[in-house]
Amino acid sequence: MVKADMHIHSTSSDGIFSPQEIIAWALRKNLGAISITDHDTINGFFKALKYITENDVNIVLVPGVELSCMYSDYEVHLLGYCFDYKSSYLKNVLDDIRFKRINRAKEMIDKLNDLDIDISLDDIKKKCNEDTSIGRPHIARELRDKGYVKDTDEAFNKYLNEGGCAFVPRYKLSLKDGIDLIHNDGGVAVLAHPGLLKINYVNLIDKFDFDGIEIYHPKNDKYTRNELLHITKRKKMLITGGSDFHDMYVNDIPMIGDYNVDIESKCRIENNVCVAIKK
């Protein structure tokens, strides 16, 4: 059995751990595989791959990414796995999205400055890696660290969520384009955390060409999990799961690996990388 946490965020997007720290915790949690699924970037995957290759670490990496997509005015998150990470096709699209994310961050910071809130993009960048995909969580942490809010939840509720005085809409692919992007690069497309959707996920799954569903996730309750298991069995889809770790702890232990799936019979592995997942 190879236990895998298939949904983890690193400092290359809005997580608090570097890829190396994620790997260290994964090993402590007895995981055999992980997927670093940063928002709109695969830089964290490359850092993890470099680290395990140079240090001969015994863990399997599943190439992954999380895309924010739109369908009928609703945001839908899409997980892509086992795409051709050596190809420039996906990377070029993600680089363009990352550029748009940075411009969005600048616009939000300008709105906050107009409210006499003294934060800057330069200050945020100093706390990030050079290749970090900067988004709202980084701004929220800066507001917290400078004492403008008591925690990041207040930052989102007061300023950064839709309807907040500093909110700026984010560029998103259409859901169909997101699925096509993953498929055209040889990957599998998985519907992320259906329990968080504001749209009927049963209709969504029937309408679009998903290869799998993220069933085991902190925000999927027991009813949702059971319903999704029935759907995956009926449609012969992949079952995935993961902690969606950003910065969540339980009893001072990060939640990495607390939600996981067995991928032993699903993965084709080459040089510690899962290069294909079968249904």
SVG drawing of the C-alpha trace seen along z (x, -y; Angstrom):
<svg xmlns="http://www.w3.org/2000/svg" viewBox="-27 -57 49 60">
<polyline fill="none" stroke="black" stroke-width="0.4" points="0.0,0.0 1.3,-3.4 -0.5,-6.2 -0.6,-9.4 -1.6,-13.0 -2.6,-14.3 -3.3,-17.9 -0.6,-20.0 0.4,-23.6 3.9,-24.9 5.6,-28.3 5.6,-28.4 2.0,-29.4 0.2,-30.1 1.4,-27.3 3.7,-27.9 6.1,-25.0 8.8,-24.7 8.8,-21.5 11.7,-20.2 9.7,-20.7 6.6,-19.1 8.7,-16.0 10.1,-15.8 6.6,-15.9 5.3,-13.4 8.0,-10.9 7.3,-11.5 3.6,-10.7 4.6,-7.5 3.4,-8.7 4.7,-6.9 3.7,-9.6 2.7,-13.2 1.5,-15.7 2.4,-19.4 -0.6,-21.0 0.2,-24.7 -2.1,-27.3 -1.3,-27.9 2.3,-26.9 4.4,-23.7 7.6,-25.3 7.1,-23.6 7.0,-20.2 10.4,-20.9 12.0,-21.9 10.7,-18.7 12.0,-16.6 15.4,-18.2 15.5,-17.6 14.6,-13.9 16.9,-13.3 19.9,-14.9 19.3,-13.3 18.0,-9.9 14.7,-10.4 12.4,-7.4 9.1,-9.0 7.0,-9.2 6.1,-12.5 2.9,-12.9 3.1,-16.0 0.2,-18.2 -1.3,-21.6 -4.6,-23.3 -6.3,-25.6 -9.0,-28.1 -11.7,-27.9 -15.1,-29.4 -18.4,-27.8 -21.6,-29.8 -20.4,-32.5 -19.2,-29.9 -15.6,-29.2 -14.6,-25.6 -11.2,-24.3 -9.5,-21.7 -6.7,-19.4 -4.4,-18.2 -2.1,-15.2 0.6,-13.3 0.8,-15.8 4.1,-16.1 6.0,-18.3 8.9,-18.5 6.8,-20.1 6.7,-23.9 3.0,-23.8 1.5,-23.9 4.3,-26.0 3.7,-28.8 0.0,-29.0 0.8,-28.9 3.4,-31.6 0.8,-33.8 -1.7,-33.2 1.0,-33.9 1.7,-37.3 -2.0,-38.1 -2.1,-37.1 0.7,-39.5 -1.1,-42.3 -4.3,-41.5 -2.3,-41.6 -1.0,-45.1 -4.5,-46.3 -5.7,-45.0 -2.8,-46.6 -3.5,-49.9 -7.1,-49.7 -5.8,-49.0 -3.3,-51.9 -6.3,-54.2 -7.7,-53.1 -4.5,-54.3 -3.3,-50.8 0.4,-50.8 1.4,-47.6 3.4,-47.0 4.0,-44.3 7.7,-44.6 7.3,-43.8 5.2,-40.7 7.8,-39.6 10.5,-39.8 8.7,-37.0 8.2,-34.8 10.4,-32.9 11.3,-34.6 8.9,-32.3 6.0,-32.3 2.6,-32.7 1.3,-35.6 -2.3,-35.8 -4.8,-36.9 -3.4,-34.7 -0.1,-36.5 -1.9,-39.9 -4.0,-38.6 -0.9,-37.5 0.7,-40.8 -2.4,-42.6 -2.3,-40.3 1.5,-40.7 1.2,-44.5 -1.7,-44.5 -4.5,-45.7 -6.5,-42.6 -6.4,-40.0 -6.2,-37.0 -6.3,-36.1 -10.0,-35.3 -10.8,-38.9 -8.6,-40.1 -10.6,-38.1 -14.0,-38.9 -13.3,-42.6 -11.1,-43.3 -10.3,-40.5 -13.4,-38.4 -15.9,-39.2 -17.8,-42.3 -14.8,-43.4 -13.5,-46.9 -10.2,-45.7 -11.5,-42.8 -10.4,-42.5 -11.7,-39.6 -9.1,-37.1 -8.5,-35.9 -9.7,-32.3 -9.8,-29.8 -13.2,-28.4 -13.7,-25.0 -13.7,-23.4 -10.4,-25.2 -8.8,-24.0 -9.8,-20.4 -8.6,-20.6 -5.3,-22.2 -4.6,-19.2 -5.7,-16.6 -3.7,-18.2 -0.6,-17.9 -1.3,-14.2 -2.6,-14.6 -5.8,-13.6 -8.3,-16.2 -9.9,-15.8 -12.7,-17.9 -11.3,-19.4 -13.2,-19.4 -16.8,-19.2 -18.0,-19.9 -16.9,-23.5 -18.8,-24.1 -21.7,-26.5 -23.1,-24.7 -24.6,-21.2 -21.6,-18.9 -23.7,-16.0 -24.7,-18.0 -21.2,-19.4 -19.7,-15.9 -22.2,-14.7 -21.6,-17.7 -17.8,-17.8 -15.0,-15.3 -13.5,-14.8 -11.2,-11.8 -11.7,-11.7 -13.1,-13.3 -11.4,-14.4 -13.4,-12.4 -11.3,-12.5 -10.9,-16.1 -11.5,-18.1 -14.5,-19.9 -16.3,-16.8 -18.7,-15.5 -19.7,-11.9 -22.8,-12.3 -20.9,-14.0 -18.1,-11.3 -20.7,-8.5 -22.5,-10.2 -19.2,-10.8 -18.1,-7.2 -21.3,-6.0 -20.7,-8.4 -17.1,-7.3 -18.1,-3.6 -20.9,-4.2 -18.8,-6.3 -15.5,-4.3 -13.7,-7.5 -10.5,-7.9 -10.8,-8.5 -8.3,-10.9 -7.9,-12.7 -5.6,-14.9 -5.3,-17.3 -5.3,-20.5 -2.6,-21.6 -1.8,-25.3 -1.1,-26.1 -3.5,-23.9 -2.4,-22.2 -4.1,-19.7 -2.5,-19.5 0.5,-21.4 1.0,-18.8 0.5,-19.8 -2.4,-18.1 -0.2,-16.8 -1.3,-13.2 -4.4,-13.3 -6.5,-12.8 -5.0,-10.4 -5.6,-7.6 -3.8,-4.4 -2.2,-4.8 -0.2,-1.6 -2.3,0.1 -2.9,-3.1 0.5,-4.7 3.1,-3.9 6.3,-5.1 9.6,-6.1 12.5,-7.5 10.3,-8.3 7.8,-10.2 4.3,-8.9 4.2,-9.4 0.7,-8.0 -2.4,-7.2 -4.9,-4.6 -8.5,-4.4"/>
</svg>
